[in-house]
Amino acid sequence: MCFTLMWFRDLLIWLVVVVAVVALLRLLLPWLMSMLGVEAGILMRAIDIFVWAVVAIFVIYVIFALISCLLGGGGAMPLFPRGR
């Protein structure tokens, strides 16, 4: 199999860590910026753009990994058999 149970476990752990870090940044950065007297609106929008870019890159990676797993014969039947 291309994607094992261990791979999904690691993926879920990393997703929880990333979501927690982003949530903490979104919570603490406006407070820290207000204490410094700086508006945090642009910084928060930049963090949102960065997070969505990381999510999009991850989704593209998983989609192409699944396609290569299906076409590479990783446990699936090949689309174009070589012989009988």
GIDA-V596511 format. One record per residue. RES is the residue in one letter. SS is DSSP state (H for helix, E for strand, L for the rest). PSI is psi in degrees with one decimal (NA if undefined). OMEGA is omega in whole degrees, 0 to 359 (* if undefined). Layout:
res->[RES	RES]
ss->[SS	SS]
psi->[PSI	PSI]
omega->[OMEGA	OMEGA]
This chain:
res->[M	C	F	T	L	M	W	F	R	D	L	L	I	W	L	V	V	V	V	A	V	V	A	L	L	R	L	L	L	P	W	L	M	S	M	L	G	V	E	A	G	I	L	M	R	A	I	D	I	F	V	W	A	V	V	A	I	F	V	I	Y	V	I	F	A	L	I	S	C	L	L	G	G	G	G	A	M	P	L	F	P	R	G	R]
ss->[L	L	L	L	H	H	H	H	H	H	H	H	H	H	H	H	H	H	H	H	H	H	H	H	H	H	H	H	H	H	H	H	H	H	H	H	L	L	L	L	H	H	H	H	H	H	H	H	H	H	H	H	H	H	H	H	H	H	H	H	H	H	H	H	H	H	H	H	H	H	H	L	L	L	L	L	L	L	L	L	L	L	L	L]
psi->[145.4	-43.2	112.8	172.5	-34.6	-37.0	-43.9	-36.5	-47.3	-39.4	-45.5	-38.0	-45.5	-36.9	-42.0	-42.4	-45.5	-43.4	-39.8	-42.4	-43.8	-41.0	-41.3	-41.3	-43.7	-26.1	-43.4	-32.3	-46.0	-37.6	-44.9	-40.5	-36.8	-32.6	-30.2	-10.2	19.6	141.2	134.0	7.4	-47.8	-39.9	-41.1	-37.8	-38.3	-40.4	-41.3	-44.2	-43.1	-43.5	-44.2	-33.5	-42.0	-42.5	-43.6	-42.2	-41.0	-43.6	-42.8	-42.1	-46.4	-41.5	-47.6	-32.3	-40.5	-41.3	-44.2	-31.4	-42.5	-41.6	-22.1	-2.4	30.1	62.2	-12.1	161.1	138.4	148.9	-33.7	92.4	146.5	-31.8	-178.9	NA]
omega->[179	181	182	177	178	179	178	178	179	178	180	177	179	178	178	180	181	179	179	179	179	179	178	177	180	179	188	184	178	179	179	180	179	177	178	180	181	177	185	183	182	179	179	176	178	177	177	179	180	180	179	177	178	178	180	178	179	179	178	179	181	180	181	175	177	179	180	177	180	182	182	178	179	180	180	177	179	179	182	181	183	182	181	*]
